């Protein structure tokens, strides 16, 4: 059974990433620094903090990957495409309906 996800404030994330960079020289590995900071700040798992550190590196341009801004833009564009596809389906159905109405013979009284 998985644990419920916890949303951490952006300030905590930024502070934790900064602390990892500051205490890194005091530890034999980056993982040890991450574990230490995660424990001190009460972050659920060290893996969570490791992901934050990696994303911060991507955002800073020191690591390859999709930045946070690019991810947000992709999400926005995908939502827009979904909405446009939905609107096209509605318009297609409406045009078929009205075309069928025009093809029907008119009743004369």
N, CA, C and O atoms as a GROMACS GRO file, in nm:
protein
  436
    1UNK      N    1   0.084  -0.117   0.000
    1UNK     CA    2   0.000   0.000   0.000
    1UNK      C    3   0.090   0.124   0.000
    1UNK      O    4   0.183   0.133   0.080
    2UNK      N    5   0.062   0.218  -0.088
    2UNK     CA    6   0.146   0.338  -0.097
    2UNK      C    7   0.101   0.443   0.003
    2UNK      O    8  -0.016   0.450   0.042
    3UNK      N    9   0.197   0.525   0.042
    3UNK     CA   10   0.166   0.633   0.135
    3UNK      C   11   0.102   0.748   0.060
    3UNK      O   12   0.128   0.765  -0.059
    4UNK      N   13   0.020   0.828   0.128
    4UNK     CA   14  -0.037   0.944   0.062
    4UNK      C   15   0.074   1.045   0.031
    4UNK      O   16   0.169   1.060   0.108
    5UNK      N   17   0.061   1.114  -0.080
    5UNK     CA   18   0.165   1.210  -0.117
    5UNK      C   19   0.154   1.335  -0.030
    5UNK      O   20   0.045   1.375   0.012
    6UNK      N   21   0.269   1.395  -0.005
    6UNK     CA   22   0.274   1.518   0.073
    6UNK      C   23   0.326   1.628  -0.018
    6UNK      O   24   0.426   1.610  -0.087
    7UNK      N   25   0.259   1.741  -0.017
    7UNK     CA   26   0.308   1.855  -0.092
    7UNK      C   27   0.390   1.942   0.001
    7UNK      O   28   0.343   1.985   0.107
    8UNK      N   29   0.512   1.966  -0.038
    8UNK     CA   30   0.600   2.050   0.041
    8UNK      C   31   0.600   2.191  -0.017
    8UNK      O   32   0.593   2.208  -0.139
    9UNK      N   33   0.608   2.292   0.069
    9UNK     CA   34   0.612   2.430   0.019
    9UNK      C   35   0.736   2.454  -0.067
    9UNK      O   36   0.840   2.393  -0.045
   10UNK      N   37   0.723   2.544  -0.163
   10UNK     CA   38   0.834   2.575  -0.253
   10UNK      C   39   0.954   2.627  -0.174
   10UNK      O   40   1.069   2.600  -0.211
   11UNK      N   41   0.930   2.702  -0.067
   11UNK     CA   42   1.040   2.756   0.013
   11UNK      C   43   1.123   2.644   0.076
   11UNK      O   44   1.246   2.651   0.080
   12UNK      N   45   1.054   2.540   0.124
   12UNK     CA   46   1.124   2.426   0.183
   12UNK      C   47   1.207   2.355   0.078
   12UNK      O   48   1.321   2.316   0.104
   13UNK      N   49   1.152   2.337  -0.040
   13UNK     CA   50   1.225   2.271  -0.149
   13UNK      C   51   1.352   2.348  -0.182
   13UNK      O   52   1.461   2.291  -0.190
   14UNK      N   53   1.337   2.479  -0.200
   14UNK     CA   54   1.453   2.563  -0.235
   14UNK      C   55   1.558   2.560  -0.125
   14UNK      O   56   1.678   2.549  -0.152
   15UNK      N   57   1.513   2.570   0.000
   15UNK     CA   58   1.605   2.568   0.112
   15UNK      C   59   1.679   2.434   0.121
   15UNK      O   60   1.800   2.431   0.145
   16UNK      N   61   1.607   2.324   0.100
   16UNK     CA   62   1.668   2.192   0.108
   16UNK      C   63   1.773   2.174  -0.001
   16UNK      O   64   1.881   2.122   0.025
   17UNK      N   65   1.742   2.217  -0.122
   17UNK     CA   66   1.838   2.206  -0.233
   17UNK      C   67   1.961   2.290  -0.204
   17UNK      O   68   2.074   2.246  -0.229
   18UNK      N   69   1.940   2.410  -0.152
   18UNK     CA   70   2.052   2.498  -0.117
   18UNK      C   71   2.139   2.434  -0.009
   18UNK      O   72   2.261   2.439  -0.016
   19UNK      N   73   2.073   2.375   0.093
   19UNK     CA   74   2.148   2.311   0.202
   19UNK      C   75   2.231   2.194   0.153
   19UNK      O   76   2.343   2.174   0.199
   20UNK      N   77   2.178   2.116   0.061
   20UNK     CA   78   2.255   2.003   0.006
   20UNK      C   79   2.383   2.055  -0.058
   20UNK      O   80   2.490   1.998  -0.038
   21UNK      N   81   2.372   2.162  -0.135
   21UNK     CA   82   2.491   2.220  -0.199
   21UNK      C   83   2.590   2.272  -0.095
   21UNK      O   84   2.712   2.259  -0.113
   22UNK      N   85   2.539   2.329   0.014
   22UNK     CA   86   2.628   2.384   0.117
   22UNK      C   87   2.699   2.276   0.198
   22UNK      O   88   2.817   2.291   0.230
   23UNK      N   89   2.629   2.166   0.230
   23UNK     CA   90   2.690   2.064   0.316
   23UNK      C   91   2.759   1.953   0.237
   23UNK      O   92   2.819   1.864   0.297
   24UNK      N   93   2.751   1.957   0.106
   24UNK     CA   94   2.811   1.852   0.023
   24UNK      C   95   2.960   1.831   0.053
   24UNK      O   96   3.002   1.716   0.061
   25UNK      N   97   3.040   1.936   0.071
   25UNK     CA   98   3.183   1.913   0.101
   25UNK      C   99   3.208   1.842   0.234
   25UNK      O  100   3.314   1.783   0.254
   26UNK      N  101   3.112   1.847   0.325
   26UNK     CA  102   3.128   1.785   0.457
   26UNK      C  103   3.097   1.636   0.457
   26UNK      O  104   3.116   1.570   0.559
   27UNK      N  105   3.049   1.582   0.345
   27UNK     CA  106   3.008   1.441   0.337
   27UNK      C  107   3.087   1.369   0.228
   27UNK      O  108   3.131   1.432   0.132
   28UNK      N  109   3.106   1.239   0.243
   28UNK     CA  110   3.185   1.164   0.144
   28UNK      C  111   3.115   1.153   0.008
   28UNK      O  112   3.182   1.145  -0.095
   29UNK      N  113   2.984   1.152   0.006
   29UNK     CA  114   2.910   1.143  -0.120
   29UNK      C  115   2.794   1.241  -0.119
   29UNK      O  116   2.753   1.292  -0.014
   30UNK      N  117   2.742   1.266  -0.238
   30UNK     CA  118   2.625   1.354  -0.247
   30UNK      C  119   2.504   1.289  -0.180
   30UNK      O  120   2.424   1.357  -0.117
   31UNK      N  121   2.492   1.156  -0.194
   31UNK     CA  122   2.381   1.085  -0.132
   31UNK      C  123   2.383   1.101   0.020
   31UNK      O  124   2.278   1.117   0.082
   32UNK      N  125   2.501   1.096   0.079
   32UNK     CA  126   2.512   1.114   0.224
   32UNK      C  127   2.466   1.254   0.264
   32UNK      O  128   2.398   1.271   0.366
   33UNK      N  129   2.502   1.354   0.184
   33UNK     CA  130   2.458   1.491   0.211
   33UNK      C  131   2.306   1.503   0.199
   33UNK      O  132   2.242   1.569   0.280
   34UNK      N  133   2.251   1.439   0.097
   34UNK     CA  134   2.106   1.443   0.076
   34UNK      C  135   2.034   1.376   0.192
   34UNK      O  136   1.934   1.428   0.242
   35UNK      N  137   2.083   1.260   0.235
   35UNK     CA  138   2.021   1.189   0.348
   35UNK      C  139   2.024   1.274   0.474
   35UNK      O  140   1.926   1.279   0.549
   36UNK      N  141   2.136   1.339   0.498
   36UNK     CA  142   2.152   1.422   0.617
   36UNK      C  143   2.053   1.539   0.617
   36UNK      O  144   1.986   1.564   0.717
   37UNK      N  145   2.045   1.609   0.505
   37UNK     CA  146   1.956   1.725   0.495
   37UNK      C  147   1.810   1.680   0.503
   37UNK      O  148   1.729   1.746   0.569
   38UNK      N  149   1.775   1.570   0.437
   38UNK     CA  150   1.637   1.521   0.440
   38UNK      C  151   1.595   1.488   0.583
   38UNK      O  152   1.483   1.518   0.624
   39UNK      N  153   1.684   1.427   0.658
   39UNK     CA  154   1.653   1.393   0.797
   39UNK      C  155   1.637   1.518   0.883
   39UNK      O  156   1.544   1.527   0.963
   40UNK      N  157   1.727   1.614   0.864
   40UNK     CA  158   1.721   1.737   0.945
   40UNK      C  159   1.595   1.819   0.918
   40UNK      O  160   1.540   1.880   1.010
   41UNK      N  161   1.550   1.820   0.793
   41UNK     CA  162   1.434   1.901   0.757
   41UNK      C  163   1.302   1.824   0.764
   41UNK      O  164   1.196   1.882   0.742
   42UNK      N  165   1.308   1.696   0.794
   42UNK     CA  166   1.187   1.617   0.807
   42UNK      C  167   1.119   1.587   0.674
   42UNK      O  168   0.996   1.575   0.668
   43UNK      N  169   1.199   1.574   0.570
   43UNK     CA  170   1.146   1.540   0.438
   43UNK      C  171   1.126   1.389   0.436
   43UNK      O  172   1.214   1.314   0.480
   44UNK      N  173   1.011   1.344   0.387
   44UNK     CA  174   0.972   1.203   0.391
   44UNK      C  175   1.083   1.105   0.360
   44UNK      O  176   1.115   1.019   0.442
   45UNK      N  177   1.141   1.116   0.241
   45UNK     CA  178   1.249   1.026   0.203
   45UNK      C  179   1.361   1.106   0.139
   45UNK      O  180   1.340   1.214   0.086
   46UNK      N  181   1.480   1.049   0.144
   46UNK     CA  182   1.594   1.114   0.080
   46UNK      C  183   1.577   1.115  -0.072
   46UNK      O  184   1.626   1.205  -0.140
   47UNK      N  185   1.506   1.016  -0.125
   47UNK     CA  186   1.482   1.010  -0.269
   47UNK      C  187   1.402   1.131  -0.316
   47UNK      O  188   1.427   1.182  -0.425
   48UNK      N  189   1.309   1.178  -0.236
   48UNK     CA  190   1.233   1.298  -0.269
   48UNK      C  191   1.327   1.416  -0.285
   48UNK      O  192   1.318   1.491  -0.383
   49UNK      N  193   1.416   1.433  -0.190
   49UNK     CA  194   1.512   1.543  -0.196
   49UNK      C  195   1.608   1.525  -0.313
   49UNK      O  196   1.644   1.623  -0.378
   50UNK      N  197   1.649   1.402  -0.341
   50UNK     CA  198   1.739   1.378  -0.455
   50UNK      C  199   1.673   1.424  -0.584
   50UNK      O  200   1.740   1.483  -0.669
   51UNK      N  201   1.543   1.398  -0.600
   51UNK     CA  202   1.472   1.441  -0.720
   51UNK      C  203   1.467   1.594  -0.729
   51UNK      O  204   1.481   1.651  -0.837
   52UNK      N  205   1.446   1.658  -0.614
   52UNK     CA  206   1.445   1.805  -0.613
   52UNK      C  207   1.580   1.860  -0.656
   52UNK      O  208   1.588   1.956  -0.733
   53UNK      N  209   1.687   1.798  -0.606
   53UNK     CA  210   1.822   1.844  -0.641
   53UNK      C  211   1.845   1.827  -0.791
   53UNK      O  212   1.896   1.917  -0.856
   54UNK      N  213   1.807   1.711  -0.846
   54UNK     CA  214   1.824   1.687  -0.989
   54UNK      C  215   1.743   1.788  -1.072
   54UNK      O  216   1.793   1.839  -1.173
   55UNK      N  217   1.620   1.815  -1.031
   55UNK     CA  218   1.538   1.911  -1.105
   55UNK      C  219   1.597   2.051  -1.098
   55UNK      O  220   1.592   2.125  -1.196
   56UNK      N  221   1.652   2.087  -0.983
   56UNK     CA  222   1.717   2.218  -0.968
   56UNK      C  223   1.838   2.228  -1.062
   56UNK      O  224   1.864   2.334  -1.118
   57UNK      N  225   1.911   2.118  -1.077
   57UNK     CA  226   2.026   2.115  -1.169
   57UNK      C  227   1.979   2.132  -1.313
   57UNK      O  228   2.044   2.202  -1.391
   58UNK      N  229   1.869   2.069  -1.349
   58UNK     CA  230   1.813   2.084  -1.484
   58UNK      C  231   1.770   2.228  -1.506
   58UNK      O  232   1.800   2.287  -1.609
   59UNK      N  233   1.699   2.285  -1.408
   59UNK     CA  234   1.652   2.423  -1.420
   59UNK      C  235   1.767   2.522  -1.432
   59UNK      O  236   1.756   2.624  -1.499
   60UNK      N  237   1.879   2.492  -1.364
   60UNK     CA  238   1.996   2.579  -1.369
   60UNK      C  239   2.076   2.561  -1.497
   60UNK      O  240   2.162   2.643  -1.529
   61UNK      N  241   2.048   2.454  -1.571
   61UNK     CA  242   2.119   2.430  -1.695
   61UNK      C  243   2.246   2.348  -1.680
   61UNK      O  244   2.322   2.333  -1.775
   62UNK      N  245   2.270   2.294  -1.561
   62UNK     CA  246   2.391   2.215  -1.539
   62UNK      C  247   2.369   2.067  -1.566
   62UNK      O  248   2.464   1.989  -1.563
   63UNK      N  249   2.246   2.027  -1.593
   63UNK     CA  250   2.213   1.887  -1.622
   63UNK      C  251   2.111   1.887  -1.736
   63UNK      O  252   2.025   1.974  -1.744
   64UNK      N  253   2.123   1.787  -1.823
   64UNK     CA  254   2.029   1.776  -1.935
   64UNK      C  255   1.893   1.730  -1.884
   64UNK      O  256   1.883   1.655  -1.787
   65UNK      N  257   1.789   1.775  -1.950
   65UNK     CA  258   1.654   1.734  -1.912
   65UNK      C  259   1.553   1.843  -1.942
   65UNK      O  260   1.588   1.949  -1.994
   66UNK      N  261   1.429   1.816  -1.906
   66UNK     CA  262   1.321   1.911  -1.928
   66UNK      C  263   1.305   1.999  -1.804
   66UNK      O  264   1.281   1.949  -1.694
   67UNK      N  265   1.320   2.129  -1.823
   67UNK     CA  266   1.310   2.221  -1.711
   67UNK      C  267   1.166   2.232  -1.662
   67UNK      O  268   1.072   2.190  -1.730
   68UNK      N  269   1.152   2.288  -1.545
   68UNK     CA  270   1.019   2.307  -1.486
   68UNK      C  271   0.933   2.395  -1.575
   68UNK      O  272   0.814   2.368  -1.593
   69UNK      N  273   0.991   2.501  -1.630
   69UNK     CA  274   0.915   2.592  -1.717
   69UNK      C  275   0.870   2.519  -1.844
   69UNK      O  276   0.757   2.537  -1.890
   70UNK      N  277   0.960   2.438  -1.901
   70UNK     CA  278   0.924   2.363  -2.022
   70UNK      C  279   0.813   2.262  -1.992
   70UNK      O  280   0.722   2.244  -2.073
   71UNK      N  281   0.820   2.197  -1.876
   71UNK     CA  282   0.717   2.101  -1.838
   71UNK      C  283   0.582   2.169  -1.823
   71UNK      O  284   0.480   2.116  -1.867
   72UNK      N  285   0.581   2.286  -1.761
   72UNK     CA  286   0.456   2.360  -1.743
   72UNK      C  287   0.398   2.400  -1.879
   72UNK      O  288   0.277   2.391  -1.901
   73UNK      N  289   0.485   2.444  -1.970
   73UNK     CA  290   0.440   2.483  -2.104
   73UNK      C  291   0.384   2.362  -2.179
   73UNK      O  292   0.282   2.374  -2.247
   74UNK      N  293   0.450   2.247  -2.168
   74UNK     CA  294   0.400   2.125  -2.233
   74UNK      C  295   0.263   2.086  -2.179
   74UNK      O  296   0.174   2.049  -2.256
   75UNK      N  297   0.246   2.093  -2.046
   75UNK     CA  298   0.116   2.061  -1.987
   75UNK      C  299   0.007   2.155  -2.039
   75UNK      O  300  -0.103   2.111  -2.071
   76UNK      N  301   0.039   2.284  -2.046
   76UNK     CA  302  -0.057   2.383  -2.095
   76UNK      C  303  -0.093   2.356  -2.240
   76UNK      O  304  -0.211   2.361  -2.277
   77UNK      N  305   0.006   2.327  -2.322
   77UNK     CA  306  -0.019   2.302  -2.464
   77UNK      C  307  -0.098   2.173  -2.485
   77UNK      O  308  -0.185   2.167  -2.571
   78UNK      N  309  -0.067   2.070  -2.407
   78UNK     CA  310  -0.142   1.944  -2.418
   78UNK      C  311  -0.288   1.963  -2.380
   78UNK      O  312  -0.378   1.907  -2.443
   79UNK      N  313  -0.313   2.043  -2.276
   79UNK     CA  314  -0.450   2.072  -2.236
   79UNK      C  315  -0.522   2.150  -2.346
   79UNK      O  316  -0.640   2.126  -2.373
   80UNK      N  317  -0.451   2.242  -2.408
   80UNK     CA  318  -0.511   2.321  -2.517
   80UNK      C  319  -0.544   2.231  -2.636
   80UNK      O  320  -0.650   2.246  -2.697
   81UNK      N  321  -0.455   2.139  -2.669
   81UNK     CA  322  -0.479   2.047  -2.780
   81UNK      C  323  -0.601   1.959  -2.750
   81UNK      O  324  -0.685   1.937  -2.837
   82UNK      N  325  -0.611   1.909  -2.625
   82UNK     CA  326  -0.728   1.829  -2.586
   82UNK      C  327  -0.857   1.907  -2.605
   82UNK      O  328  -0.956   1.855  -2.657
   83UNK      N  329  -0.856   2.032  -2.561
   83UNK     CA  330  -0.975   2.116  -2.572
   83UNK      C  331  -1.010   2.143  -2.718
   83UNK      O  332  -1.128   2.141  -2.755
   84UNK      N  333  -0.910   2.167  -2.802
   84UNK     CA  334  -0.935   2.191  -2.943
   84UNK      C  335  -0.988   2.066  -3.013
   84UNK      O  336  -1.076   2.075  -3.098
   85UNK      N  337  -0.935   1.949  -2.976
   85UNK     CA  338  -0.986   1.824  -3.034
   85UNK      C  339  -1.132   1.803  -2.994
   85UNK      O  340  -1.215   1.761  -3.075
   86UNK      N  341  -1.162   1.833  -2.868
   86UNK     CA  342  -1.300   1.820  -2.820
   86UNK      C  343  -1.393   1.914  -2.897
   86UNK      O  344  -1.503   1.875  -2.936
   87UNK      N  345  -1.350   2.038  -2.917
   87UNK     CA  346  -1.430   2.136  -2.991
   87UNK      C  347  -1.449   2.090  -3.136
   87UNK      O  348  -1.557   2.107  -3.192
   88UNK      N  349  -1.344   2.033  -3.197
   88UNK     CA  350  -1.356   1.984  -3.334
   88UNK      C  351  -1.457   1.870  -3.344
   88UNK      O  352  -1.533   1.863  -3.440
   89UNK      N  353  -1.458   1.781  -3.246
   89UNK     CA  354  -1.555   1.671  -3.246
   89UNK      C  355  -1.697   1.724  -3.235
   89UNK      O  356  -1.787   1.675  -3.303
   90UNK      N  357  -1.718   1.824  -3.152
   90UNK     CA  358  -1.851   1.885  -3.138
   90UNK      C  359  -1.893   1.950  -3.269
   90UNK      O  360  -2.006   1.933  -3.313
   91UNK      N  361  -1.802   2.023  -3.331
   91UNK     CA  362  -1.833   2.090  -3.458
   91UNK      C  363  -1.859   1.988  -3.569
   91UNK      O  364  -1.948   2.007  -3.652
   92UNK      N  365  -1.782   1.880  -3.571
   92UNK     CA  366  -1.801   1.776  -3.671
   92UNK      C  367  -1.940   1.713  -3.655
   92UNK      O  368  -2.012   1.695  -3.753
   93UNK      N  369  -1.978   1.681  -3.530
   93UNK     CA  370  -2.109   1.622  -3.505
   93UNK      C  371  -2.221   1.719  -3.543
   93UNK      O  372  -2.323   1.678  -3.599
   94UNK      N  373  -2.202   1.847  -3.514
   94UNK     CA  374  -2.304   1.947  -3.548
   94UNK      C  375  -2.316   1.961  -3.699
   94UNK      O  376  -2.428   1.974  -3.751
   95UNK      N  377  -2.205   1.960  -3.770
   95UNK     CA  378  -2.212   1.975  -3.916
   95UNK      C  379  -2.281   1.854  -3.979
   95UNK      O  380  -2.356   1.869  -4.075
   96UNK      N  381  -2.256   1.734  -3.926
   96UNK     CA  382  -2.324   1.614  -3.977
   96UNK      C  383  -2.474   1.625  -3.952
   96UNK      O  384  -2.554   1.592  -4.039
   97UNK      N  385  -2.510   1.670  -3.834
   97UNK     CA  386  -2.652   1.686  -3.800
   97UNK      C  387  -2.721   1.785  -3.895
   97UNK      O  388  -2.827   1.755  -3.950
   98UNK      N  389  -2.660   1.901  -3.913
   98UNK     CA  390  -2.723   2.003  -3.997
   98UNK      C  391  -2.721   1.964  -4.144
   98UNK      O  392  -2.812   2.000  -4.218
   99UNK      N  393  -2.620   1.893  -4.189
   99UNK     CA  394  -2.617   1.845  -4.327
   99UNK      C  395  -2.730   1.746  -4.350
   99UNK      O  396  -2.794   1.749  -4.456
  100UNK      N  397  -2.756   1.660  -4.253
  100UNK     CA  398  -2.866   1.565  -4.264
  100UNK      C  399  -2.999   1.639  -4.267
  100UNK      O  400  -3.090   1.598  -4.339
  101UNK      N  401  -3.013   1.744  -4.191
  101UNK     CA  402  -3.136   1.824  -4.189
  101UNK      C  403  -3.160   1.889  -4.326
  101UNK      O  404  -3.274   1.898  -4.370
  102UNK      N  405  -3.053   1.933  -4.391
  102UNK     CA  406  -3.068   1.999  -4.521
  102UNK      C  407  -3.105   1.898  -4.630
  102UNK      O  408  -3.172   1.933  -4.727
  103UNK      N  409  -3.061   1.774  -4.614
  103UNK     CA  410  -3.089   1.672  -4.715
  103UNK      C  411  -3.229   1.614  -4.704
  103UNK      O  412  -3.276   1.552  -4.799
  104UNK      N  413  -3.296   1.631  -4.593
  104UNK     CA  414  -3.431   1.577  -4.577
  104UNK      C  415  -3.529   1.654  -4.663
  104UNK      O  416  -3.520   1.775  -4.678
  105UNK      N  417  -3.623   1.580  -4.720
  105UNK     CA  418  -3.725   1.653  -4.799
  105UNK      C  419  -3.815   1.734  -4.704
  105UNK      O  420  -3.850   1.690  -4.595
  106UNK      N  421  -3.849   1.851  -4.749
  106UNK     CA  422  -3.932   1.940  -4.668
  106UNK      C  423  -4.077   1.898  -4.680
  106UNK      O  424  -4.125   1.861  -4.787
  107UNK      N  425  -4.144   1.906  -4.567
  107UNK     CA  426  -4.288   1.874  -4.566
  107UNK      C  427  -4.364   1.996  -4.617
  107UNK      O  428  -4.339   2.109  -4.576
  108UNK      N  429  -4.455   1.970  -4.704
  108UNK     CA  430  -4.541   2.078  -4.751
  108UNK      C  431  -4.683   2.052  -4.704
  108UNK      O  432  -4.732   1.940  -4.713
  109UNK      N  433  -4.748   2.154  -4.656
  109UNK     CA  434  -4.883   2.136  -4.606
  109UNK      C  435  -4.985   2.168  -4.708
  109UNK      O  436  -5.104   2.159  -4.681
   0.00000   0.00000   0.00000
